[in-house]
Amino acid sequence: MKPGTKLKSAACTTEVMVIKGSGFTVDCGGSPMSDTAPETPTELDGQFSAGTQVGKRYVNSDGSVELLCVKAGKGSLSIAGVALQIKDSKPLPSSD
C-alpha cells in the first residue's frame, strides 16, 4: 500500500485514501479494508462503530499514517486494533 491508494471497507460504506505511510493494514468496523468492496458486507464490530466523517484526516498516535476519508460510513478506522484519531487542524495565522 502506498500514498494515493484508495481503500474500501468490508463492513460499511467508508472509503479512504492513503495520504502518508506504507506497510500497514487498515481496518474499518473491525474488518480489513481493501481496494475493492465485497459483494456481501461483513458484520460491524461494536468496538469500532463510531463512524467516519467525510473530508477528515485520520492519523495514528505517532503520525506515521494519515488517511483521508472520501466517503463516510458507520465503521471507525483502526490499525492493529488501535483506533485512529481525527487529525487536529492547524490554526490560521492572524490577519492583523
C-alpha positions as CSV (number, residue, x, y, z in Angstrom):
1,M,0.0,0.0,0.0
2,K,1.3,3.4,-0.9
3,P,0.1,7.1,-0.9
4,G,-2.7,7.6,-3.3
5,T,-4.2,4.1,-2.7
6,K,-8.0,4.1,-2.2
7,L,-9.4,1.6,0.3
8,K,-13.0,0.4,0.8
9,S,-14.5,-1.0,3.9
10,A,-15.8,-4.6,4.1
11,A,-18.3,-3.7,6.8
12,C,-19.8,-0.3,5.8
13,T,-19.7,2.4,3.1
14,T,-16.4,4.0,4.4
15,E,-13.8,4.8,1.8
16,V,-10.4,6.4,2.5
17,M,-7.3,7.5,0.5
18,V,-3.8,6.9,1.9
19,I,-2.0,10.2,2.3
20,K,1.0,9.1,4.2
21,G,2.5,5.8,5.3
22,S,3.1,2.3,4.0
23,G,3.4,-1.3,5.2
24,F,0.2,-1.4,7.3
25,T,-3.2,-2.9,7.2
26,V,-6.2,-0.6,7.9
27,D,-9.3,-2.0,9.5
28,C,-12.8,-0.4,9.4
29,G,-15.5,-1.6,11.6
30,G,-13.2,-4.4,12.7
31,S,-12.6,-5.8,9.2
32,P,-9.6,-5.2,6.9
33,M,-10.1,-2.7,4.1
34,S,-9.1,-3.5,0.5
35,D,-9.1,-1.8,-2.9
36,T,-12.5,-3.5,-3.8
37,A,-15.7,-3.7,-1.8
38,P,-17.0,-7.2,-1.1
39,E,-20.4,-8.2,-2.6
40,T,-21.6,-9.2,0.9
41,P,-20.6,-6.8,3.7
42,T,-19.2,-8.3,6.9
43,E,-20.7,-7.6,10.3
44,L,-19.7,-4.3,12.0
45,D,-17.7,-4.8,15.2
46,G,-19.4,-2.9,18.1
47,Q,-16.0,-1.6,19.4
48,F,-15.3,0.0,16.0
49,S,-18.7,1.6,15.2
50,A,-18.1,5.3,16.0
51,G,-18.2,6.1,12.3
52,T,-16.1,8.2,9.9
53,Q,-16.6,11.7,8.6
54,V,-16.0,12.7,5.0
55,G,-13.2,15.2,4.5
56,K,-11.5,14.4,7.8
57,R,-7.9,13.1,8.0
58,Y,-7.3,10.2,10.4
59,V,-3.9,9.6,11.9
60,N,-2.2,7.1,14.3
61,S,-0.6,8.2,17.6
62,D,2.9,8.8,16.2
63,G,1.6,10.5,12.9
64,S,3.3,7.9,10.6
65,V,0.0,7.0,9.0
66,E,-2.5,9.5,7.6
67,L,-5.8,8.7,5.8
68,L,-8.3,11.0,4.2
69,C,-12.0,9.9,4.4
70,V,-13.6,10.3,0.9
71,K,-16.9,8.6,1.8
72,A,-18.4,8.4,5.3
73,G,-19.6,5.2,6.9
74,K,-20.7,3.6,10.2
75,G,-17.4,1.9,11.0
76,S,-14.4,3.5,12.6
77,L,-10.8,3.2,11.4
78,S,-8.0,1.2,13.2
79,I,-4.6,-0.3,12.7
80,A,-3.7,-3.5,14.7
81,G,-6.7,-2.9,17.0
82,V,-5.8,0.7,17.8
83,A,-8.3,3.3,16.8
84,L,-7.2,6.2,14.6
85,Q,-7.9,9.7,15.6
86,I,-9.1,12.8,13.6
87,K,-6.1,15.0,12.8
88,D,-6.2,18.4,14.5
89,S,-6.4,21.3,12.1
90,K,-3.6,23.9,12.2
91,P,-4.7,27.4,13.3
92,L,-4.7,30.1,10.6
93,P,-2.2,32.9,11.0
94,S,-3.5,36.2,12.3
95,S,-4.5,38.7,9.6
96,D,-3.9,41.8,11.8
